[in-house]
Amino acid sequence: MGVDPVHTVQAQVRRQQRLDALCAATLRALSARREVHARGPHWYAGDAALPSFAPHLHPQVQHKPQAEVHALAVQVAYPIPLVFSPVPQSLGTVSLPDAATMVSFRGAADGIALRLRFSDTQLHRQRRPERPMARRVFDVLEQYRAESLVPAQWPGVRSNMSARFKAWSHAFVAARLHESAQGLLLLTVAQIGRARVTGEPVDEALEDMLEATRFGLVPHIGHALAALRRSRHDQAIYAQHALAIAQVVADLADGASRAAGKADKTVADDKEEEDAWLQIWVDFEAGEESGFASALDARDAQPDAVHSYRVFSTRYDREVHTTDLVRAAQLQELRSQLDESVRTSSVSAARLARRLQALLALPQIDGWESAQDSGYIDGSRLAQLVAKPDEHRVFRLPQRTPRADVALTLLLDCSGSMKQHMDKLAPMVDLLARALDMAGMATEVLGYTTNTWNGGRVMRDWRRAAKPAQPGRLNELCHMVFKDSSQPWRRSKQGLAALLKADMFRECVDGEALRWAAERLRGQDAERRILVVFSDGSPMDGATVLANDTHYLDRDLQHSARQLEREADISLCAVGLGLDLSAYFARSTVLDLQNQTVAQAMGDVLGLLARARRQ
């Protein structure tokens, strides 16, 4: 029997999210840093992204071949590297984390926790060398020092970290990164350095492979290497010996390159050679200076510690109701198509309304039930105690009825790539809007796109202004209202039909749209507010990206989402259509509308709302 790719993908994402949460809780407990949390493939302390620290702190999910899982499932499962940037051992396969992988992730979290607990970041940065290879080795040696300080009463932590380092070592060899002179040198330094500092032996399976390189290396670094363990309780003294080792290793690595006939290689050649083993010997040091770490995917851009977002011009931006964008006759035709899609979805709006009522409503006192055998004494019935001493029904109980004092906004990405999802998403949105209306909850359906492609009139004005550097957002925003919160579903059904008018979908600026939707939501009189974002990718506006940098809009979306989550007056969650949005949003789920029915997808959305309710 074949494997359902939808369930495989979604199960993997959920298992990964639970594993991330477990590692984050462990990391906070061991490091005594309550502000540490995971966001997609990165770790943060508050708003500041944590550096890589060391390559073995980046575990990978162990993959097992599953021929039945098609290419789409792989694309959904790995649109962005998972936490710690995992490297698939066999491309084109997916699986759930096994026990060994969970230990490996725990070991990485334990190692990061000890680094945060026992290492002085400021001192480390002051002593850090400039040369990339030396800096890399210096970072790793400091990580070994932190791991060697694990308290004796934490044997499980020590075991987890040892298992993680062993797994990384074998992955390094399995990837054949040790076959170059430089790779073998780095592997040898990593093995003997950790063994010396922590007192744990080198893996027996690697000893023969490392013997010759170790024999040639020890005369150069033996004295400093011996001093590492003696000085591990004093970071400043330890750093002196670590720096000496790092400089020697960098010199030897350069010598190995010259011996291989690459003395006259260019900077591009250096980069090409380094990329061969970059995925395992992870290096994010550039991110410490620029405010965001470099990553394997553009969507992994991390926000600046001090966020700066600019808009070149708002002159052409507009907020418009979709009934003003589409002819009435065409809206009527699109409404007929949408009604047919809703009918064939086999989802009952009334039943959905009851589920939403049970999910989001809170019990509130609505009157009293008198003549009860227990409860609060009912003063109006005390006379019965005199007239009928045997009468005990003189109490009353509060009558509780569920009341959904909730305002909910559905914010839809209306970029060009969303056209492929609208045949399934439009009936989902229509059903949700109708069911929420039946459940007595204020509901808005909003969308965001641009008025034109490639900047339009804003780009023209920028060119006329002699193209000033870093102009900020360079396009005309179009924020669309499909359904206003003040209107019931029946009066808004024509506007919702515009979801099927695909030629309105262009580019997307997500961060500003998120702030716009949140501001409208705050204007509604409700006890609780929920904002659900539907999107199939990262922000993209060609003009803005070309005039600023690749991650400009990504950083703004991450900053906007994080700001909303901190303020906590709005429960923010996201639905990724074929994409895991956890790099942007703390609460998210993944749908594969090409392989799911509307009913199945609706169940996943309700599960996400249940998580938002628990905020």
N, C-alpha and C positions, 0 to 999 in steps of 0.2 A: 504494500500500500504506500503511495507516494506521500511525501511530506508537504503539508500545506505551507507555501512560502509566506503567506500573510501571517499565520500564527507563529511560524518560526521566527520571522523578523520581529514581530511585536513582543514575543516572549523574550527574545534576546535583549531587546532594548530595555524591557522592564527588569529583567534579571540584572542587567548591567547597572541600571539606576539604583536598584536595591543594594548591589555590591558597592557602588559609589557612596551611598548613604552610610553603610556600615563602616567603610574605610574612613569617611569623614568624621564620624562619631568617635572612632578609635583615635584618630589623629588629634582631635580636640582634647580628648581625655589625657593622652600621654604628653602632649606638648603644653597643656594648661593654657591653650590659646583658643578661647571660645569663638573668635572671629574667623577662624579658618573654615573654608568650605570649598566644595568642588563646583565647577561650572563648566559643563561639557568636558573638553579635554584638558582643562587647566585647573590649578589650585590657586586659591586666593586667601590672603589674610586681610579681611575687610575688602577694600577696593583694590589693593595692591596685589598684582600677580606674583606668585612665588617663582623664583628662578628654578632651573632644572635640577641644581645641586649635583647630581651624578647620573650616569647613564643607566645604572642598574635599578634606578627608582622608577623605571618606565615599563611595567610589565605588559604582556600581551595576552589576549585571549587565545587559548589553545584551540586550534581549529581541527575538525575532523571532516573528511569528505562526506558530502551529502549530495549525490548526483541529482536528486529530485528537486533541489532548491535552485530555481532558475536565476538568470542573471539579474533580473529586477530585484529579487530578494537581496542579493549581495549589494546592489546599489543602494537600497534603502537601509540596509544594516550598517554600511560603512560610508555614509556620505561625508562624515567628519571623523577623524581619529577619535577613538574612545578615550576615556580618562587615561593619562600617562602615554598618549600616542601609541597605541599598540601596533605592532608590525605583524601582519598575517604571515604565518609560516607557509601556507599554501594559498595562493590567490584563487578567488572564485569559490570559496567554501565558507560556510557559516555554521556555528554551533553555540551552545550555551556554555558558560564557564563551568569547568569541572572543579573537583576539590583541590587539586594541585594549583589550579589557576587562582582560586580564592585565597589560598595560603600565600601565593606570590603577590597578589594585590595587597593583602594584609601586611606582608613584609615590606613592601614599598611605603605604605602608609606609616608603619612603625619607624622606618628609616627617616622619613621626612619629619616625623614628630620629634625624634631625638635630635635632628639637626636644628629644629626650631628651639628646642629646650636647652641644648648645651653649647650652641655656637653663637658667638658674637658677630652679627652680620656686619657691623660697621668696621670692626677690626679686620675681618676677613677681606673686605673690599679694599681697605688701606694697604694690605700686604699683597694683594693679588697682582701677578705679573701682567705685562701688556701682551706678550707674544701669545697667540691663540693656543698653541699646543701646550705651552707651559701653564697657561691659565686653566686649561682643561684638567691637567694632571693635579694642579694645586687644589682645584675644587674637589676632585675625587678624594684626595688625601684628607681634606678637612671633613668630608662625609664619613670616612673610615674612623676618624677620631671621635666624632659624635656617636657613631654606632658602638664604639668600644666602651663608652661610658654607660651602657645600659645597666640599670641596677640589677643586683643579683636576684632580687625577688621577682624579676620579670623574665623567667626562663622561656616563656612562650614567645616573647618579643624577640629574644636572641635567636630562637629557632626559626621564626618567620623570616627574619632578615637574612639568615644564612641560606635558607631555601630560595629566597629571591635572588641573592647574588649567584648562587649556583645555577639557577635557571637562566639568568642573564649570560653567564659565562658559556653555557652550552649553546645558547642562541647565537652568540658571537661566533662560535666555531661552526655551528650548523650553517650560518650565512656565509661561511668561508672568508670572513673578514681577516682572519689571522694569516692568510696566505701571502699577503704582502709583508715586506720587512717592517713597515710602519705599523701595520695592524698587529703583527706578532709582538712588537715592542710594547705597544699600548696594553695588550692583553697580559703580557708578562708583568708589567708595572702594576696593573690592577690586581693581579693575583698575589704577588709577593708583598705588595703594599698593604693589602687588607689582612693577609696572614700575619704580618709583622705587628700591625697596630692592634688588631683584635685578639691575637693569640690563637686563632683558629687555623688549622692546617690547610694547605693548598689542596684542591680537589685532586684525588689520586688519578682520575681519568685524564688530567691535563698535565701532570708532572713531566712525563716524557717529552711532550710537545714543547714545554717551556724550558727544558733543562739547558740547552745550548745558549739561548738568549739570556737566561738568568746568570749563567756562568760568565758571560761577557759583560753583563750589566752591574753585577755586585761590586767589582773593583771601583767603579765610578761613583756609586751611591751607597756603598756598604756602611760607611760611618754615619751618614745622615739617616739611613734607614734604621739602624740600630737605635738611634736616639729618639725615633718617633714614639715608641711605646713608653719610654721613660718620661717623655715630656707631654704626654697626651692630656694631663690634667691642667696644663698651662697653655692656653691657645697661642699666646704671643711667642713663647719659646718654640712650641711645636711648629708654628708658621715659618720660622727661620729654617728649620730642617726640611720642611715640605717644599719651601721655595727653592732650596738648593737642589733637591731631587727633580723638581719640575724643570728647572733650567737645564740640567744635564740631559733629561729625557728629550727636551725640545732640540738640543744640539745634536743628539744622536739621531733623532728623527730626520733632521735636515741632512745629516751625513748619509743616512740610508737613501734619501732621495737623490743625492748627488752620486752615490754609488750606482744607482739605477739609471744614470745618464740623464737626469732631469734637472741639472744644475741651472740650466737657462730657461726653465719653464716659466710661462706667464702666469699672471694672477688667475686667468680663466682656467688654466691647467690645474692650478692648486685647487680651485673650487670643484672642478670635475673629479679630481682624485678624492677630495674630502667627502663629496656626496655619496661615494660608494659605500661608506660605512657610517654616514651621518645618522641614519634612522636608529641605529643601536647606540652609537656614542653620541647621545643627544646633546646639542649645544644651543642654549637659549641666551647666551650672555649678551647678545645684541639687544635683547628686549629690556635689559635692566637700564639701558641708557635711553632708549626711545620711548619707553612706557608701555610697549606691547611686545610680546614675544613673537619671533618668527616661527611659523608653523608650516606643516605640509599642505595646508589647505587655506585658501584665502578667507574662508568663513571663520577661521580660528583666531582672527585678530583680536587682541585684548585691548580694552579701553584704557586711555591715558588716565593716570592717577588724578590729574587736573583736567577735566574734560573741557574741550573747546570746540564748539560747533558754530559755524557761521553760515549765513544765507546771503548770497550776493544780491538778490532782489526778491521781494514778495509781491511785486507789482501785478504779476499775472496769475497769482494763485487764486483759486476759487473753491468755494464750498457750494455744492449744488445738489438738489434733489433729483433723483434719477428720472422722475416723471417729466422733468424739464429737459432731459437729454434725448428722450426717445419719443417718436411720434405716437400718439394715442392708439392709432390703428395697429402699429407694430407691437406696442405693449400688449394689446389685446391678443394678438397672435402668439406672442411669447408666453402670455399667461396660460393660454390653452395648452401649449407644449409643457409648461411646468406642472399644470394640473394633471396631465397624463402621466408625467414622471412620478408625481406623488402617489397617484393611484396604483401604479405598477410596483411601487416600493413595498407595498403590503405593510406599511407602518401606520398604525392608528394614532391620529393626533390626540384623541381623547385618552387613550391608554398612556400615551407619552406624557400628557399633562398630569395624569395621576402619579406617574413615576417621578416627574419633576417636583410635584407638590410634596411627595413623601421625602424626596432627596433634599430639597432646599428650604422647605417650610420649617418653622420652629413653633413648638406649642406655646400658646399664650392664653392667659386667663380671660375667658369670655363669659362672665356670669357665674352663678353658683347652682349647685344641685342640692336641694333641701331634702329633709326627711331621711337622713342617712344614719346608719348605726354607729359610725365613727367619723372623726374629722374635727372640724372646728365647731364650737357650740354656736347654735343658731338662736340668738336672743329672742327672735320673734316666736319661738316655739317653747320657751321655758315655762309658760303657763301650763303646758300639757303635763309637766312633771307633777303639778299639784292636782290637776283634774284626773289624770291617769298615771298613777305611780309606776305602772308596769310599762309605760310607753318609753322606749329607749331611742326612738328615731328623732332626736332633737339636735342632730348635728348637720353640718353642711360641708360640702367639698367643692373646691374650685372646678369649674367646668373649663377644661383646656381644649382648644381647637387649634389645629395647625394654621398658621398664618405666614404667608411668604412675603415678608416685607423686603423684597429683593429687587434691585435694578440690575439688569444683565445686558451687556453690549457684545454683539458679535462683530468683530473687526476683520474684514476680508482683504487679503492681498489681491489686488486686481491687476497684477503684472501680466505680461503676455504669456508667460509659461503656465499661468493658471487656467487658460482656456481649456486645456485637456481634462481638467478635473470638474468643470462646471456641470457636466451632465449628471454627475452624482452629488456634487456639493450643493447645487441650487435646490434640489428637493429636500436635502437635509436641513438647509438653512430655513427654507419655507416652513417645514414641519416644526422646527424648533421655535420659530417666531410664533406660529399659531398655537402650539402647545403651551408656551410660556404665557401667552395672552390669556388662554383658557384657565391657566393656573393662577391668574391674578398678579403676574409679575410684569413690571415695566421693562420693555425690551426695545433695544435699538439694533438696527443692522446697518453697519457703515462699511464703506470701501475706500481704498486709496489707490491712486495711480498718478499719472502725469497727463497734462493736456496734450503733449506731443512727444515725439522721440528726439533724442540727442540735443536736449536743452532748449530748443525753440527760441522764443524771443529773448529769454534770459541769456542764452549763449550769444545771441547777436549783440546784446548790450555789452556783454563782457568783452567781446572782440573790439567793439567800438571804443571801449575804455582802455585799450592797449593791453589787454590780457594781464591784469594784475595777478601776482602769484598768490596761491592758496585762497581762491575766492570763496570757497565754501560751496554750498549747494547751488547747482547751476541748472535748474529746470523749473518748469511751471507745475506746481502741485494741483491736483484735482482730487478733492475729498468729497466723496459721494455719500448721500444719505438714501439708503434703500427703504428704510423704515424708521420713522421718528418715534421716540418713546411716548409722545403724547397721542399717537394715533393707534387705534386697535389694528389687529392684523387685517380685518376685513376692509378697512379703508386704505391699507398700505399694500395690498396684494398686487396691485398693478406695478408699483415701484419695485417690488421684489422680483417681478418677472424680468426686469432689466439685467438680472444676473446672467441671463442667457444671451445677452447682446455682446458678443465677444470682441467686436471692433472698438469697444471703449477701453480695452485692457492694453496698457502700454508698459511704462517702467514704474519703479516703486521706490519710495523713500520712507522706510518703515519707522524710523525713530520719530520723525515729526508726526506721522500718522498716529503712533501710539500715544504721544502727548496730547494730540487733538482729541482722540477718543476718550482718554482719561479725563480731560477737562469737561467734556460734555457729560460724562458719567457722574462726575462730582456735582454737577448742577441738578441732579435728580434727588428728590426727597425719598430716601430709602435707608433702612437700617443697615443693609449690607449691599455691597456693590461688587459685581464680578465682570471681568473683561476677558473675553476669549478671542485669541488671535488665530486666524486660519491662514497658513502660508506654506509655500512649497519651496522656499529658498531664502538665501540671504538678500539684503537690499541690493538693488542694482539700478544705477542711473549712469549711463555711459559718459555723459558730459561731466558730471561731478567727479567721477572716478579719474578721468583723464586729466582734469585740471587740479586735482588734489593728490590723493594717493589711493591705492587699491582698497585699503581697509577703512577709509574715511566714514562711509555710511554704516559699516558693521560696528565700528566703535560707538557711533551715536545710538544705534539700536541697543547695544549691550548696556550702555550708560542709562538710557531711558528706562529699559526694563528693570535694571537694578534699582534705580531711584524709586520706581513705583513699588517694588517689592519691599524696599526699606520703609517707605512711608506707611504701608500696610493698611491704608484706608480702602484699597481696592484689591480684591483677590485676582491676581493676574495668572493666566494659564494660556497655553498655546497648543494648537493642533497642527502637527507637521504632515503635509500631504506628500508621502514618499520621502520624508526627510526628518531626521531627529533634530529638533530645535533646542535641545538641552544646552547648547553652547550659548544661547541667548536667554532662555527662560528657565526658572527653577522648577516649574511644574509644566510638563508637556507630555504628549502622547504622539504616536505615529499611526497614520492611517495609510492604507494602500487601496485607494478607491478604484483602481483598475481591476482589483481582484476581490474586493469586498462588496457585499450587498449594502444597501443603505441601512438596513436594520442592524447589520453587524457593526458598521461604522458608528451608528448612533449609540450603540451600547458602549463603545470605547469612549465616546464623548461624554456620556453620562458618568462613566468611571472617573474621567478627569474632573468633572464638576463635583463629584463626591470628594475628591482630594482638595479642591479649592474651598469647599464648604468647611473643611476641618481647620482652615487657617485660624 
